[in-house]
């Protein structure tokens, strides 16, 4: 069942979007996006093509043809784009209205994580006050980050994506607070990254981004220890049995333990993706990337800004993102 509500105002008046209550998203046309951001429709079309080309979003997951009744009374099938596409386009368009939108989106993100204003109301009704309090407490890392940092557009967009697109994974945070966090058994890793392979990958990354002499320079044996940690065993059993647990711990250890003088977040994120890829675990059943580049950037930032005692919480979140 579809309803229409106003979600955002521009100076010239209101723009009304179609709301899909079942999918928990909204739908808009290219014409509406052009009006929203104050640019020509061809500009919107170009940005959407680039978003799909760059792999930021998958067209099938954010685009749909929906029946629309025109002013002539006839019904047409119109291509429409959901909230993920609106946000992505809004962070690419160069216009005063797009800047206003980004300011609004960042403030909305701030309210979401600091004041809890934007938490899904239907889900809230399913929780009692104690569970709601637990979930609020579990979002502490995000709250601190948004409240104390000047986030870039990509960082704000990435955090917003983690919270909205992957909101079911925050069930993991509730489970963590309640003390019964559990992981799906999942597949076991069949391939591992060796030290030599990893150093070669880091060297290629350094060359591609023209990194300085400190980028990727190891601190003693810290990096080798990080690689060894994810394959450690106890009583002849893997400490981290699944691909997701190994990948999550690899990302966390490289970012948090600073095994390199510079570039830990970039290096950790790249090796995280490569580890998932070589184990054929980076895509969903529908062929979509489980964690987008923007969301991965946000996760890396959350890890870097977290307290060591919050390690289990972040590992749980990353695993849930990969398992869903």
JOQUI-V579999 format. One record per pair of residues at least 4 apart in sequence whose C-alpha atoms are under 7 Angstrom apart, sorted by sequence separation. I is the first residue (numbers start at 0). J is the second residue. D is the distance in whole Angstrom. If there is no record, write none. Layout:
BEGIN
i=[I;I]
j=[J;J]
d=[D;D]
END
This chain:
BEGIN
i=[8;9;19;20;27;28;29;30;31;32;33;34;38;39;40;41;42;43;44;45;46;47;48;49;50;51;57;58;68;69;80;81;82;83;84;85;86;87;88;93;94;95;96;97;98;99;100;101;102;103;104;105;106;107;108;109;110;111;119;120;122;126;127;128;129;130;131;132;133;134;138;139;140;141;142;143;144;150;151;152;153;154;155;156;157;158;159;160;161;162;169;170;171;172;173;174;175;192;193;194;195;196;197;198;199;200;201;202;203;204;205;206;210;220;221;222;223;224;225;227;232;233;240;241;242;243;244;245;246;247;248;249;250;251;252;253;259;262;263;264;265;266;267;268;269;270;271;272;273;274;275;276;282;283;290;291;292;293;294;295;296;297;298;299;300;301;305;309;310;311;312;313;314;315;316;317;318;319;8;19;27;33;50;51;68;69;92;110;111;126;150;174;175;192;205;217;232;233;239;253;275;276;282;283;290;8;18;19;33;50;51;68;110;111;174;231;232;239;257;275;282;283;7;18;33;51;67;68;110;111;230;231;281;282;5;17;18;66;67;89;281;5;16;17;66;67;171;205;254;5;16;17;30;33;66;67;229;253;254;4;5;16;29;32;65;66;89;90;3;4;64;65;89;3;64;65;254;3;29;64;65;201;253;2;3;63;64;1;2;62;63;229;1;62;63;250;1;62;250;0;1;61;62;229;0;61;229;250;61;249;61;225;246;225;268;225;246;112;113;194;246;112;289;137;264;109;222;221;134;134;137;133;218;47;217;218;46;217;218;133;216;217;215;216;215;214;215;213;214;215;255;213;214;254;255;254;28;105;28;108;251;27;28;26;27;187;188;26;27;187;188;26;186;187;25;26;185;186;24;25;37;184;24;36;37;36;36;90;201;248;247;247;247;244;243;243;192;190;190;189;188;161;160;157;158;157;175;157;158;153;157;172;154;154;171;172;171;169;168;171;168;168;165;141;144;140;140;57;55;55]
j=[12;13;23;24;31;32;33;34;35;36;37;38;42;43;44;45;46;47;48;49;50;51;52;53;54;55;61;62;72;73;84;85;86;87;88;89;90;91;92;97;98;99;100;101;102;103;104;105;106;107;108;109;110;111;112;113;114;115;123;124;126;130;131;132;133;134;135;136;137;138;142;143;144;145;146;147;148;154;155;156;157;158;159;160;161;162;163;164;165;166;173;174;175;176;177;178;179;196;197;198;199;200;201;202;203;204;205;206;207;208;209;210;214;224;225;226;227;228;229;231;236;237;244;245;246;247;248;249;250;251;252;253;254;255;256;257;263;266;267;268;269;270;271;272;273;274;275;276;277;278;279;280;286;287;294;295;296;297;298;299;300;301;302;303;304;305;309;313;314;315;316;317;318;319;320;321;322;323;13;24;32;38;55;56;73;74;97;115;116;131;155;179;180;197;210;222;237;238;244;258;280;281;287;288;295;14;24;25;39;56;57;74;116;117;180;237;238;245;263;281;288;289;14;25;40;58;74;75;117;118;237;238;288;289;13;25;26;74;75;97;289;14;25;26;75;76;180;214;263;15;26;27;40;43;76;77;239;263;264;15;16;27;40;43;76;77;100;101;15;16;76;77;101;16;77;78;267;17;43;78;79;215;267;17;18;78;79;17;18;78;79;245;18;79;80;267;19;80;268;19;20;80;81;248;20;81;249;271;83;271;84;249;271;252;295;253;274;141;142;223;275;142;321;172;299;145;258;258;172;173;176;173;258;88;258;259;88;259;260;176;259;260;259;260;260;260;261;260;261;262;302;261;262;302;303;303;78;155;79;159;302;79;80;79;80;240;241;80;81;241;242;81;241;242;81;82;241;242;81;82;94;241;82;94;96;96;97;152;266;314;314;317;318;318;318;321;274;277;278;278;278;294;294;293;294;294;312;296;297;293;297;312;296;297;315;316;316;316;316;319;319;320;320;301;304;301;305;287;291;292]
d=[6;6;6;7;6;6;6;6;6;6;6;7;7;7;6;6;6;6;6;6;6;6;6;6;6;6;7;6;6;6;6;6;6;6;6;6;6;7;6;6;6;6;6;6;6;6;6;6;6;6;6;6;6;6;6;6;5;5;6;6;7;6;6;6;6;6;6;6;6;7;6;6;6;6;6;6;6;6;6;6;6;6;6;6;6;6;6;5;5;5;7;6;6;6;6;6;6;6;6;6;6;6;6;6;6;6;6;6;6;6;6;6;6;6;6;6;6;6;7;6;5;6;7;6;6;6;6;6;6;6;6;6;6;6;5;6;6;6;6;6;6;6;6;6;6;6;6;6;6;6;6;6;5;5;6;6;6;6;6;6;6;6;6;6;6;6;6;7;6;6;6;6;6;6;6;6;6;6;5;5;7;5;5;6;6;6;6;6;5;6;6;6;5;6;5;7;4;6;6;6;5;5;5;6;6;6;6;6;6;6;6;4;6;5;5;6;5;6;6;5;5;6;7;4;5;6;5;6;7;7;7;6;6;5;7;6;6;6;5;6;6;6;6;5;6;6;7;7;5;5;6;7;6;6;5;6;7;6;5;6;7;6;6;7;5;6;7;7;7;6;6;5;7;6;5;6;6;5;6;4;7;6;5;6;6;6;6;7;5;7;5;5;6;6;7;5;5;5;6;7;7;6;6;7;7;5;6;6;7;7;6;7;6;6;7;7;7;7;5;6;7;5;6;6;6;6;5;5;6;5;7;6;5;7;6;5;6;4;7;6;5;6;5;6;7;6;6;6;5;6;7;6;5;7;6;6;7;6;5;6;7;5;6;6;5;6;6;5;6;5;5;4;5;5;5;7;6;6;6;6;7;7;6;7;6;5;5;7;7;7;6;6;6;6;5;6;7;7;6;6;6;6;6;5;6;5;7;7;5;7;5;7;7;6;6;7;6;7;7;7;5;6;7;7;7;7;6;7;7;7]
END
